[in-house]
């Protein structure tokens, strides 16, 4: 069954989504998308929305192999620094990559909300985007606790701006709003936020694990006479490494061995390295899965700022328990009634002792984060589906050319209705000349989508067709119409694509 027959009745069929990344994983100047959890979210979106076309703005150097017909990778010069990326966006390069005589964007999914103004500004500089829907995805919220250093520039104002500009913004849970509100514990230019307004523009995005389906366990040697405890978080102060060292240094080393999976723990950029009695090693994905499946337990000591945590879910996915510090965020991530939370050193030791009796029979079911998030996202997308109510000029002519002249690409349609901007050839001229960079084009497309046309999500360029089941209705709409264009293709435009 082809894509149209399978999904033609879905209200989001054929819609086009631009994904803005927040690149956080690099190997030198190569973007390591496979290990980047933010990119993993994009892969989730693509899987949830196979009937849409996805434009993904990716770093110029990346390890992404792409062959899907509904995905187009667009290179962009992202900064290598995560912090720099929050404050810099190359608008000039962005605009160069988008020719709106050829394509359209229905939704912008922005994983770097601080750049939302830049994105909207860039699109509207190109006279595009007034009908586009904008969604933010917050992986963190700025607050006094999240600043790298005390004097680091306050960033939450840009996040508030992003919430204001977007149709919808996604946060992990209510704790995130508590962090946002904590900014007013210090004196600010404003006295507070209108949280009633903000809550109306907020949806929730509980997040599960990515990339495990095709990972095959790769056996590694593990001590058979000791219980392996794994710390599978990054080695920095925000993950609670001080508490980790304090709580585990007195463990019986003939009974327990502690393994650290972050190889940077040997020589961190800041703070003390892992003590020598801890085993620090990098594991590839297959080895890491084997380690999680065969260790005694993993440990989570996140005790301060955190908006979500996926690493704490890793071992639970394979029915290996995690000994978890009872941080307010964790009940949202792994469940309220999880039995192995601790708050003090004594409780930590009690949990380990309890696990000696219960480890063999341990089973835990993680919350259905994906199902919840997917349903919320698609509901919001349908609610904010770009549409036009007033019939624009040239809408019926586009339908006429689709049906009678078999002109499907936006470039060809514009050649017949806005010839002076579609080509340098001056053989003829329509009634309205020289509409350069006109946002009326996006409205024409949206009107045709609401009146019998669909956009092919498997073509990287806008490709409009009359729905077979709507052909009679379209014929009535265009009855008696005499188009001004000659009904021919733009000779300067050609596209290679795969057909269904």
N, C-alpha and C positions, 0 to 999 in steps of 0.2 A: 504494500500500500504506500503510495507516494505521500509526501509531507502534506500536500493540500488536502487530499482525501482524509488523512488522519486527523488533521487539526483545523480544518477550514471553519468550523463553528466556534472556535475559541476566540473571544473578543480581542485577544492580543496577537492573533496570527499576523505575521508579516511586519510587526512593529520593529523598529530599529533602535538599538541601545548603544550608547557610547559609555565605555567604562574608563574612568580615570583611576589610576593605581596609586598606591602608596608604597613604593618599592623599599623593602627593608632588608632583603638578603642579597649580598653581593659577594662574588669571588673575584677580587681585583676590580676590574671595570665591567665584569660580566654579571648581569642580573640573574640570580639563581631562583627562577620562578618556582621550581619544583619544591624548594624548601621554604618558600615565602607563604605564610598563612594568609596574608591579604590577597595574594593571587589565587590561593585556594578558594577564597570566597567567590571570585569571578568564575572559576570553574563550576562552582555550585550553581551560580546564576545561569550559566550556559546549559547545564544539565536540566535545571528546572524549566527553562524557557527555550526548548529546542525549536519552537516555531517562530522565534524572533531571529533577526540578524544582529550579531554582536560585533561592534567595532571596539577593539581593545587597544588603548593607547599604551604601548609598551616601551621600556627602555631600548635604545638602539642596539645594544649588545645584550642578547638574552639567550637562554637555552630552551626556548619554547619551540617545539615541533608542531606545526599546524597544517592540517589537511582538511579540516571540516569546511563544508561549503557555506555554513551559516556563521562563520567566524572570520573576521578580517583583522589582522594585526597591523597597527599603524605605528611606526617608529617615532619616538619623541625623546628629546635630550633631557631626561630627568636628571637632577643632581644625584651624585653618588651618596651624599650625606642625607640621612633621614631628616635631620633637623633643618637643613637647608631646603629640602623639598617642601617643607611646610610654609616657607616664606617666599619661594621663587617659582615662577611659572613662565616658560618661554612662549609668550603669546604669538610672536612672529612665526616661530616654527610650527606651532599648532595651526595657525590659519593657513599656512602653506599646504598642509596635508588634507584640508577639507575644501573640496570644490562643490558648492551647493547647487550647481547646475547639474550635478550627477547623482548626489545622494541626499539623504534626509536623516534626521535624528529625532526620534519621538521621546526618548528618555535619556537623561544623563545620570549615571550611577557614579557618584564621586566618593572614593574611599579616602580622600584627603580633603575633608570639609573646609579647612582653612583656605583652600583655593577656589571655593565656589564662586566668589565674586569674579575672580580672574577668568573662569570658564565662561560664565554668563557674558562677561564683558567681551571676551574673544569672539563668541558666537554672534553677539549682536553687533559687534564691529563689522562682521561679515554680513550684516542684515539678515540674521537668522536666529531662531530660538525663541521667538515670542510665543509660539504655541508648544514649545518643548516642556516636558515635565522634568523636574529636578529632584533627585533623591540624594541625601547624604548618608554615609555609613560611618558611624563613629566607633573607631577601635579604642579610643581613649578620650578622656575629657580633661582639659587643662584645669589645674587647681594648684594651690600652694604646695601640695604634696607631690605633684607630678613634675615640678620644675627640676631640670638637671642640676642647676645651682640657684641659690636664692635670688641672684641678680638677673637671671635669665628673663628676656622680655615676656611680659604677660601675653598669653595667646588666646585666652578664653573669649576675648571680645570678638575675634575673628570667627570663633566657633558659634557664638551667639548670632553674628551676622549671617553665617551660613544657614542656621536654622531659620532665620527670618526670610532669607531669599528663597529657600527651597520649598517645594510643595510638601515634602515629608523628610524627616530625619530619623535615623534608626540608632538606638542605643541598646546596650545589652540588658539592663534591668534598672530598677528604681535607684539602686545604689549610685549609678552614674549621675543621676540628677542631684544626689546629695553632694557629690564632689563638685558639681557645677555651682551649687548654692554656697559651698564653703568659700568661694572667692570673695564673698561679701563679709567674711570675718575680718578682712582688712578693709580700710577705707578706699572707696573707688569713686570714679567720676559719676557713677549712678548709685542710687541707694539700694537698689535690688533689681531683680528681674520680675517680669510678669509671668509667673510660673503657670497660671491658668492658660495663658496664650501658648506657652511653650509646650505644655502637655497635649494641647490639641494638635500640635504639629509633630508629635513624637509617636513612633511605633517601636516595638521591641524586636531585637534580633538575637535570640539565644543561638549560640553557635556550637556545632558538633565538630567531629574530626574529619579531616580530609585525607585523601590519597592512600587509604589503607587497602582498598579492594584488591589491588593488583600487586601488593607487596608480599613476597614469599619469604618466610622465615629462613634465615641463613645461620646455621649453628655456629656457636663460638664456645670456647672452653670456659666453663664456670666452675668455681669450687664446689665440690659435692659434699664436703663436710662442714660447710658454713652456710648461714642464711644470708642471701644477697639482698641488700637494701639499695635501691637505686634513686638517686636524685637527678631527675630528668628535666630540670629547669635551667634557665640561664644562670650563670654564676655572677650575680650582682646583688647589691644590698636590697633591691626591691623584691627579690625572691626569698629573702629571709636567710641568707647564708650565715649570718652571725649566729642565729638561733640554731641552724642546722649543725654548725660546728660544736656549739655549746652542748646540745642535746645528745650528740652521737659520740663525742670524744671519750666518754666514760663507758661506752658499751664494751662488752667482753669481745675482744678481737679474735679470740679462738672460736667464738660463736657467730659473730656477724662480720661482714665485709661491706663497706660503703663504696659504691661506684658512682662517679660523676660523669654525666654524658656530655657536658660542655667542655670541649678541649681547651677553651680559653681560660679555664679555671687554673691551669698551670702557670699562666702569666697574664693575668687580667690587666686591662687598660687602667683600671682604678681599683684600689683596695688590695687586700692581702690575697695571695694565691691559696688554693686548697691545701690543707696540711698534708704532709707526706704519707700519713697512714690511710688517706683516701686514695682510691684508684681512679685516676682521670684518664678517659679514653674517648676518642671519637668513634662512633659507630655509623656505618651506612644504614640505610633504611631496613634492609633485610636483617642485619645483625641486631639493630635496635628492636625490631619486632620480636626476635628470638629472646632477647634479654628481658623484655617486658613479660613475655609468656612464661619464662622460667625462673624469674627472680622470686624472692619471698614476698617482697612488697616494694612499692615506690613510696616516696616521701614528698610532701608539699609543705613548705614553710612560709609561703606568702603571707605576710602579716601586716602589710601596710597598704599603700596605694595599689589598687588593681581594679580594672573595669570588667575583666573576664579572664578566663584561663583555660586553654585547651589542653595543655600538657597534663593537667591533673586528670583528664579523662582518658589519656592514652592507655594506661595499664588496665583500667576498668573495662575498656572495650574488649580486652582479652581475659576478663574475669580474674585479674590479679589485683589485690586490694591496694589502695593508697592510704598511707597514714597521713592524715590531712589536718593542718592547723585550721581551727574553726574561724575563718575569716568571713565577714558578712556576705561576701560575694559567692562563697562556695556552695551554700544551699541552692542557689540559682543554677549553678553549674552541674553539680552531681547529685543534688537531691537533699531535702530537708532532714530525712530520717536516716541518713548514712551513719553506720554504726562506729566508724573509726576516726571520728574527729577528736582532736585534743586541743587543749588551751595552755597547759603548763607542762613542765618537764616531767613531773610525776605522772600526769595523764598520758604523756607520750610513752613512757615505759610501760604503763598499764595496758595501752593498746597493743604494744608489741607482745606482751605476755598473753593477752587475750587471743591474738592471732595465732600463737603457737598451737592452740587448741582448735581454732576455727578456720585456719587457712585452707585446709584440704577441702572443706565444703563451701568455701566462699563463692557467692554469686551475687551480682548486683546489676540492676537494670538502669541504665542512664535515662534521663528524661528525653523525650522525643523532640529535641531541639529543632532538627531539620523540618519536621512536619509542621511545627508551629510557625517557624520563620517563613517557610515557603508559602503557607496559606496566608499569612499576614502580608507578605510582599505582593503576591498576585492580587489579593483583594485591594490593596492600595493602588496598584498599577491600573486596575480596572476603574477604580474611583476617579483617578486623575488621568484617564485616557485622553490624549490630545484629540481635540475635535473642533469643528467650526459650525456655527449655527447659520450664519448668513452665506448664501451662495456667492462664491467669488466669480469674477469675470474669467472666462476661459475654461471653467470646470467642465462644461458640457462638451466643449471642443476636445478636451483631453479624452473624455469618454468616447467621442466620435472616432478619434484617431486610433484609440486602442482597438475598438470593435471593427472598424471598416478598413483601416490602413495598416493594421498589425504593427503599430508603433507602441512600444512598451516602456522603453527607458525614458527617464526624465529628460535626458539630454535631447532625445529625438522629439519629445513632446514640446519642449521649449523652442526647438528649432522651427516649429510650426506656429507657435503662439507668441514667442518672444525672440524672433529671429535675429534681431540686431545684437543681442548679447550672447547668442548661442554659436555664432560663427562669424568669420570675417567675410564670408561670401555675401554679396549684396544683390542677388538676383531678384529678390522680392522683399517686401516689407509689410508686416501686419499693421493693423490700425493703431496699436499703441507701441511706439518706438522707444528703444533705448532704456528699458527698465533694468538698469544695472544694479546688481545686488538687491533684489527685491524680496522682502519677506512675504510677498503675496504668493510666491511659488509654494511655500510649505502649506499655505492655506488651501491652494488648489488641490494639492495631493490629498490633504485630509478630507476635503469635501468629496472627492472621488471615492475615497475609502468608505465613506458613509453612504455612498449612492451606487453601490454595485461593483466596485473594484477591490482588488487585493494587491498587496505588495509581496513579491517573491522573496522570502527570507533566505533563499539559497543563492542569491546574487548579491555581490558586494555593492552594486549600484542600485538605486531605486528602479524597480522594474514592475510596472503596473499592468494588471490584466483585468478584464471584465470577468467576474465570477460566472461560470456557465449557468448556474441556477438563477442568476439575476439578469441574464441577457435580455429577456423580454421587457423587464422594467427599464433597462438602460435604453433599449430601442425607443420606448415611449418618451423618455427624457430628451432624446436627441432628434425626435421626429421633426422633419422639416428644416433641420439645421444645415446651413451651408457654411462650412469652415473656410476661414480666410487663408490658412496655410495650405501648401500644395500636397501635404500628406506623404512626405518623403523623409528618409532618415538623414540625420546630420552626417555629411560625408567625412567629418573630422573625428567622429567618435566610433569606436569599436570596442567590444568587450568580449573576452574569452571566459566562458563559464561552463560548468557542468549542468546538463539537463537532468530532470528527474528520470 
